[in-house]
Amino acid sequence: MTALFDKWIGESTPVFLGTNHLSQELPFSSWYRFKEAFSPEIVRQAIVDHPAKVETCIDPFSGSGTTALTAQFLGVPSTSFEVNPFLADLGRAKTECYDIDELRSSFRSVIESTRDQENSFDRNSGAWLPETFVEPGKNGKWLFNADVAHQVFQFRDAISRIKDPTVKRLFEVILGSSLIENSNVVINGKGRRYRRNWQQRPKTKYDLLDTLQVRAERCFLDIESFNSKSATPARIELQDVRDEGLCFPEFDVSIFSPPYPNSFDYTDVYNVELWMLGYLNNRNQNVDLRKQTLTSHVQVSKTFSRLVDQPRLLTETVAQLRLQEDLLWDKRIPRMIETYFFEMSNLLEKLAKSKKRNGRVWVVVGNSQYAGVQIETGRILAEIAKGLGYTVVKNEISRKLRTSPQQGGSPRLGEAVLVLA
Ligand SMILES: C[S@@+](CC[C@H](N)C(=O)[O-])C[C@H]1O[C@@H](n2cnc3c(N)ncnc32)[C@H](O)[C@@H]1O
């Protein structure tokens, strides 16, 4: 069962299960830098150590698609869900089956056709983008120099003419993963900042073309080496898993890492790809997407909810937060925390309905901290799960996360691996 997985992983079994810091360079995992991914090793453990044969696996928060990809390497069919359309396409691109000769020849045609259009710069292209995206930008700052942006639009135009949807998707992912490197910003911590001396070291369309070719070659080699894995189905649905009508398929193992209640806004952090690739065409769509993500931040106004029967630890935590209200950087934080657990409780309830009799739910989740008050996410979720009829098989701290600089930056926050039966 694990031969193909072992070939994929090689020597890089990570020390911490919850982080992918050693697996970022693995085939497929390296296609796009997604810092919040967990390690393939934890998915392997959830599947291989399961008390019965695992026939199906699900992940409600696909992110970069680690569960789908790892399950595929282990020959286990999976279904994953992801609300961010670029990330959903990233996971799909990693798990689809390709005709490698067709891929290489389509990629050559795309590159050649963008060369043919060298001199047809349309000043109106990119009109849907926020002002800060393309030179001349706003207040003397912009994310993409004009010729880089122009090259992106030409590449997109050439991709749009490809008939095969899987090839099209893979090329969009390659383009998406080449964007930040050829922009004037870096993604760091909770957002993006301009590179030092970005005006003195301008990125050009030739840099972008180089990146595209290097990345494409890396993808093609990975696919060539492991195309056989795609015989195992891996479905990735574009879906807000909080939707009331959603019913998960029956599963043996569900393994996932939800957003942590730490104010990290995924829509914001992966915003450049969403806009530049045309997943977002106006600000309302941006706000809608933020509203569709789990309530783990206060960057957008949302309706707050709370559990009628909260575990005592959650009630006490929220009471402590309210006592520190003057020190919180946003007064809505206590309500955001309550809503986070309300939504996670609904999710666990939905999963319980689709879990097979011996099925298990693995959750990797981090604690967070506001005004010195720790949110012990794993412990609170374990209490909620018990109330829903789960048995807590394991609730272990797998590593300590550094708190944000505003909170002192000390390495005190735990990341828990919770196993529920
Ligand atoms: C911590 S990441 C998952 C990382 C993943 N385990 C991996 O290895 O790449 C959480 C993901 O949940 C997604 N997400 C947030 N709210 C969601 C929702 N309501 N429905 C589905 N996905 C959601 C985010 O876009 C993000 O990609």
The ligand as an ORCA input file, in Angstrom:
! r2SCAN-3c Opt
* xyz 0 1
  C      -5.245     25.293      7.087
  S      -5.785     25.358      5.450
  C      -5.801     23.662      4.993
  C      -4.445     23.159      4.625
  C      -4.418     21.748      4.077
  N      -4.542     20.772      5.135
  C      -3.136     21.520      3.301
  O      -2.328     20.661      3.697
  O      -2.904     22.224      2.317
  C      -7.502     25.712      5.614
  C      -8.233     25.852      4.278
  O      -9.636     25.947      4.547
  C     -10.215     26.734      3.524
  N     -11.543     27.183      4.004
  C     -11.825     28.215      4.843
  N     -13.128     28.319      5.048
  C     -13.723     27.311      4.335
  C     -15.071     26.907      4.151
  N     -16.091     27.560      4.750
  N     -15.315     25.829      3.354
  C     -14.292     25.173      2.746
  N     -12.994     25.534      2.864
  C     -12.704     26.582      3.656
  C      -9.189     27.858      3.337
  O      -9.362     28.483      2.078
  C      -7.872     27.088      3.452
  O      -7.417     26.692      2.186
*
